[in-house]
Each structure stands twice: as C-alpha cells, then as structure tokens.
Amino acid sequence: MQPPAVIHARCQRISRRSRCREGNSINVDSLSDKVAIVTGASSGIGRAYVRALVEAGARVALIGRDRDRLESVAQHLSSETLTIAGDVSSAEFDRHAVDATMAHFGRIDVLLSNAGLYLSGDFADADLAAAEELLAVNVFGAISIVREALPHMRAAGTGDIIMTSSVSGHQAIHWEPVYSASKHAIQAFVHTVRRQLVGTGLRIGEIAPGVVLNELWGIDENSDTASRLTDATGIRSEDVADGVLFMLTRPRHVNIRDLVILPTSQEI
C-alpha cells in the first residue's frame, strides 16, 4: 500500500517580473496565470521548471516524493503553489494528484512529466530491483500522470504536455541500457499519443537533454560547475527549462515533438 499523499497549498502575492527571461528572447506572456503540474519538482530539472514557470506568472502544482524538499522549493516562490507528496509510479497517487490539482486550481493547462531515476553500468551486474524501480518511475509513472490529466485537458480543448526524455531516448547508449530503454519508451509514447491528439487542440512533446549538471548525474548543484560549463561538457537544469519555455510559447499551430539539447562538447 502506498503511503498517504501529503498536500499543502501555498498562496503568496505574485511579484510580477519581466516576462522575458534574462539571457534569451523567449516571450512568456502566454504563460501568465496558466496552471501547471510538474512531477519530480523537488530538485534538478523539475525544480528549474517550477521556477521558470512561476517567473512567467504561472501557478504550479509541485509533485515529488519528499514533502520537505517540495516545501523548501515552494516557500521561495512568489506565486500560488500546491505541493503534493507521493510516488508517481502509483496509479492511485497519480489520480489523486490530478484530482487535487483540479480541485484547487480548477484546470490544468500544462503538464511537465519529469520525474525520473538513473541507472548505469554493465547489465550483467545489474540490480534488477533497482531496474524495476527505474522502469516503474521512468515509464509507468511518466505515462500514468498523463493518462490521468488527459481527460481534463481534452475537455478544455487546449493544453501542453511535455515529457522529460534524454538523448538516450534517441540514441542507444551502451553504458546505460535500462535507462536508455526507458527513454526510448517515452519517445515512442510521445510520437504515438501526438497522433492521437491531432484535432483536439492539445500538444505533446519531449525534451531530450544530454549531460545535465544536477543530482541525477551525481553532481551537487551547489558545487562549482563553472569548469564544466566553460569546457561545454555539461548544461544546467535552467538551460533545459529554457528549452521547455520555448516549446510552450510557440504559436498554437506549432507542435515541437522532439527537442534535443546537448552540451556543445558532448561527443554523442
């Protein structure tokens, strides 16, 4: 049985900032007052997604396993947020999280299905329990939250779903066979569901980063990553978030299905 989900709402006065993110020309006015769900929101890319959306004026439901970490992210945001703690690999939890978001905000405009685990190494030595957990989160959890949100988004006749994949979903990488398999599954899911959504007003896509300098890669974001950025062998979580903002702010007749974002010097 899954542990009970923890929900906490936080409402703060929205501090309006410039809608053009520093360092790029993305106009994010269209995201103001939108309602977004972000899974894996307590760290890394998910945390960067949340911050970027709030900066753009969106209201966000943060989903993750660790309630304290979610609250730590939410307490520094100048927008209305909802934190929901639980495990996305549970279909029951995903249904509850979507229902809680609908009850609190009344709609879902954006779903960023981002929660994920990482595993690498020789498959002959693989820990199958760890592999099973990874597939439960990276594949089932990633698509289960989409399944629960889709009826609400289809009823609205508009909305965006973006899934965090990886360059490993576009090219099989030999040192991470299970992780690569999970991301190939996400790519296939996005490609097929996009065709099912033709004519509904909904868009779905996936963003596929290379090496990101965050916890998933065992890198403490508070440590000095300047050298990795200087030699262009890694990108920041914020760089991935900028890519998502670009996808979300395209005209409605444009659907970016796949966006691969790599460090300039990554040899892959």
C-alpha positions as CSV (number, residue, x, y, z in Angstrom):
1,M,0.0,0.0,0.0
2,Q,1.3,3.4,-0.9
3,P,1.9,5.9,2.0
4,P,-0.8,8.7,2.1
5,A,-0.2,11.6,-0.1
6,V,0.6,14.9,1.5
7,I,-1.0,18.1,0.1
8,H,-0.1,21.6,1.0
9,A,-1.3,24.8,-0.7
10,R,0.6,28.0,-0.5
11,C,-0.7,31.3,-1.7
12,Q,1.6,34.3,-1.9
13,R,1.2,37.7,-3.6
14,I,2.5,37.3,-7.1
15,S,5.5,39.5,-7.7
16,R,5.3,40.5,-11.4
17,R,8.7,40.3,-13.1
18,S,9.7,40.8,-16.7
19,R,8.3,38.1,-18.8
20,C,11.4,37.8,-21.0
21,R,13.9,35.6,-19.2
22,E,17.3,37.0,-18.8
23,G,19.7,35.9,-21.5
24,N,17.2,34.9,-24.1
25,S,14.3,36.4,-26.1
26,I,11.6,34.0,-25.1
27,N,8.3,35.9,-24.6
28,V,6.5,34.1,-21.8
29,D,3.4,36.4,-21.5
30,S,1.2,33.5,-22.7
31,L,2.0,31.5,-19.6
32,S,0.8,34.1,-17.2
33,D,-1.9,32.7,-14.9
34,K,-1.7,29.2,-16.5
35,V,-1.9,26.2,-14.2
36,A,0.9,23.7,-14.5
37,I,1.7,20.3,-12.9
38,V,5.4,19.4,-12.6
39,T,6.5,16.0,-11.4
40,G,9.9,15.4,-9.9
41,A,9.7,19.0,-8.8
42,S,11.9,19.0,-5.7
43,S,15.3,19.0,-7.4
44,G,17.2,19.3,-10.7
45,I,15.4,19.9,-13.9
46,G,12.0,19.7,-12.2
47,R,12.9,22.4,-9.8
48,A,14.2,24.6,-12.6
49,Y,10.9,24.0,-14.5
50,V,8.9,25.2,-11.4
51,R,11.0,28.3,-11.0
52,A,10.8,29.2,-14.7
53,L,7.0,28.7,-14.8
54,V,6.5,30.8,-11.7
55,E,8.7,33.6,-13.1
56,A,6.5,33.5,-16.1
57,G,3.4,34.1,-13.9
58,A,2.1,30.5,-13.8
59,R,0.5,28.7,-10.9
60,V,2.1,25.4,-10.2
61,A,1.3,22.0,-8.6
62,L,4.6,20.5,-7.4
63,I,4.8,16.7,-7.2
64,G,7.5,14.7,-5.7
65,R,8.3,12.0,-3.1
66,D,9.8,14.2,-0.4
67,R,7.4,16.6,1.2
68,D,10.1,18.7,3.0
69,R,12.0,19.2,-0.2
70,L,8.9,20.2,-2.1
71,E,8.0,22.7,0.6
72,S,11.6,24.1,0.5
73,V,11.2,24.8,-3.2
74,A,7.7,26.2,-2.8
75,Q,8.4,28.6,0.1
76,H,10.7,30.7,-2.1
77,L,8.2,31.2,-4.9
78,S,6.2,34.3,-5.4
79,S,3.1,32.6,-6.7
80,E,0.3,30.3,-5.7
81,T,1.5,26.7,-5.4
82,L,0.3,23.4,-4.4
83,T,2.6,20.7,-3.1
84,I,1.6,17.0,-3.4
85,A,3.9,14.4,-1.9
86,G,3.8,10.8,-3.2
87,D,5.1,8.3,-5.7
88,V,4.2,8.7,-9.4
89,S,4.7,5.0,-10.0
90,S,1.4,4.5,-8.2
91,A,-1.6,5.0,-10.5
92,E,-3.7,5.7,-7.4
93,F,-1.4,8.5,-6.4
94,D,-1.4,10.0,-9.9
95,R,-5.2,10.0,-10.0
96,H,-5.2,11.7,-6.6
97,A,-2.6,14.3,-7.6
98,V,-4.6,15.3,-10.7
99,D,-7.8,15.4,-8.8
100,A,-6.2,17.6,-6.1
101,T,-4.9,20.0,-8.7
102,M,-8.3,20.2,-10.4
103,A,-10.0,20.8,-7.0
104,H,-7.5,23.5,-6.1
105,F,-7.0,25.3,-9.4
106,G,-9.9,24.3,-11.5
107,R,-8.0,23.3,-14.6
108,I,-4.7,22.0,-16.0
109,D,-3.0,23.9,-18.8
110,V,0.5,22.4,-18.7
111,L,1.8,19.0,-17.6
112,L,5.5,18.5,-17.3
113,S,6.0,14.8,-16.7
114,N,9.6,14.9,-15.4
115,A,10.1,12.5,-12.5
116,G,12.8,10.0,-13.2
117,L,15.6,7.8,-11.9
118,Y,19.0,7.0,-13.4
119,L,20.9,3.7,-13.5
120,S,24.1,2.9,-15.5
121,G,26.6,0.1,-15.7
122,D,27.1,-3.4,-17.1
123,F,23.7,-5.1,-17.4
124,A,25.3,-8.5,-16.4
125,D,25.8,-6.9,-13.0
126,A,22.5,-5.0,-12.8
127,D,20.5,-4.8,-9.6
128,L,17.1,-6.0,-11.0
129,A,15.2,-4.4,-8.1
130,A,16.7,-1.1,-9.0
131,A,16.0,-1.7,-12.7
132,E,12.4,-2.5,-11.8
133,E,12.0,0.7,-9.8
134,L,13.5,2.8,-12.6
135,L,11.1,1.4,-15.1
136,A,8.2,1.9,-12.8
137,V,9.0,5.6,-12.4
138,N,10.5,6.5,-15.8
139,V,7.9,4.7,-17.9
140,F,4.8,3.8,-16.0
141,G,4.9,6.8,-13.7
142,A,5.6,9.1,-16.6
143,I,2.7,8.0,-18.7
144,S,0.3,7.3,-15.8
145,I,0.2,11.0,-14.8
146,V,-0.5,11.9,-18.5
147,R,-3.4,9.4,-18.5
148,E,-5.0,11.0,-15.5
149,A,-4.6,14.5,-16.8
150,L,-5.7,13.9,-20.4
151,P,-9.5,13.8,-19.9
152,H,-9.4,17.2,-18.1
153,M,-7.1,18.8,-20.7
154,R,-9.1,17.3,-23.7
155,A,-12.3,18.7,-22.2
156,A,-10.7,22.2,-22.1
157,G,-9.7,21.8,-25.8
158,T,-6.2,23.2,-25.3
159,G,-3.0,22.5,-23.3
160,D,0.5,21.3,-23.4
161,I,2.2,18.1,-22.2
162,I,6.0,17.9,-22.2
163,M,7.9,14.8,-21.1
164,T,11.5,14.9,-20.0
165,S,13.3,12.3,-22.0
166,S,17.0,12.1,-22.8
167,V,19.4,11.9,-25.7
168,S,19.5,8.3,-24.5
169,G,16.0,8.0,-25.9
170,H,17.2,9.0,-29.4
171,Q,20.5,7.0,-29.4
172,A,21.1,3.8,-27.5
173,I,23.9,4.5,-25.1
174,H,25.8,1.3,-24.2
175,W,26.7,2.2,-20.6
176,E,23.1,2.8,-19.5
177,P,20.9,0.1,-21.1
178,V,18.0,0.2,-18.7
179,Y,17.8,4.0,-18.6
180,S,18.2,4.2,-22.3
181,A,15.4,1.6,-22.8
182,S,13.1,3.7,-20.5
183,K,13.7,6.9,-22.5
184,H,13.2,5.1,-25.9
185,A,9.8,4.1,-24.4
186,I,9.0,7.7,-23.7
187,Q,9.9,8.8,-27.2
188,A,7.6,6.1,-28.7
189,F,4.8,7.2,-26.3
190,V,5.1,10.8,-27.3
191,H,5.1,10.1,-31.0
192,T,2.0,7.9,-30.9
193,V,0.0,10.0,-28.5
194,R,0.7,13.1,-30.5
195,R,-1.0,11.5,-33.5
196,Q,-4.0,10.5,-31.3
197,L,-4.3,14.1,-30.1
198,V,-4.5,15.6,-33.6
199,G,-7.6,17.9,-33.8
200,T,-8.0,18.1,-30.0
201,G,-6.1,21.4,-29.5
202,L,-3.6,19.6,-27.3
203,R,0.2,19.4,-27.9
204,I,2.6,16.8,-26.6
205,G,6.4,16.7,-27.0
206,E,9.5,15.6,-25.3
207,I,12.7,17.4,-24.4
208,A,15.9,15.3,-24.5
209,P,18.9,16.7,-22.7
210,G,22.4,15.3,-22.7
211,V,24.6,15.7,-19.6
212,V,22.9,18.0,-17.1
213,L,24.9,19.2,-14.1
214,N,22.5,18.1,-11.4
215,E,21.8,15.5,-8.8
216,L,20.6,12.8,-11.3
217,W,24.2,12.8,-12.6
218,G,25.6,12.8,-9.0
219,I,26.6,16.4,-9.2
220,D,25.7,18.8,-6.4
221,E,24.3,21.9,-8.0
222,N,25.8,24.0,-5.2
223,S,29.3,22.8,-6.1
224,D,31.5,24.6,-8.6
225,T,30.3,23.6,-12.0
226,A,32.0,26.5,-13.8
227,S,34.7,24.4,-15.4
228,R,32.1,22.0,-16.9
229,L,30.2,25.0,-18.4
230,T,33.4,26.6,-19.6
231,D,34.5,23.5,-21.5
232,A,30.9,22.9,-22.6
233,T,30.7,19.3,-21.3
234,G,27.5,19.9,-19.3
235,I,24.4,22.1,-19.3
236,R,22.4,23.5,-16.4
237,S,18.9,22.5,-15.4
238,E,18.0,26.0,-16.2
239,D,19.1,25.5,-19.8
240,V,16.6,22.6,-20.1
241,A,13.9,24.8,-18.5
242,D,14.6,27.5,-21.1
243,G,14.0,24.8,-23.8
244,V,10.7,23.9,-22.3
245,L,9.6,27.6,-22.2
246,F,10.5,27.8,-25.9
247,M,8.3,24.8,-26.6
248,L,5.4,26.1,-24.5
249,T,5.4,29.6,-26.1
250,R,5.3,28.6,-29.8
251,P,2.1,29.6,-31.7
252,R,-0.7,27.1,-31.2
253,H,-0.3,25.8,-34.8
254,V,3.3,24.7,-33.9
255,N,4.0,21.5,-32.0
256,I,7.6,20.8,-31.2
257,R,7.5,17.0,-30.8
258,D,11.2,16.4,-30.0
259,L,13.8,18.9,-28.7
260,V,17.3,17.6,-28.2
261,I,19.5,19.9,-26.1
262,L,23.2,18.9,-25.7
263,P,26.3,20.4,-24.2
264,T,28.3,21.8,-27.1
265,S,31.2,19.4,-26.5
266,Q,29.3,16.3,-25.6
267,E,30.5,13.6,-28.0
268,I,27.4,11.6,-28.8
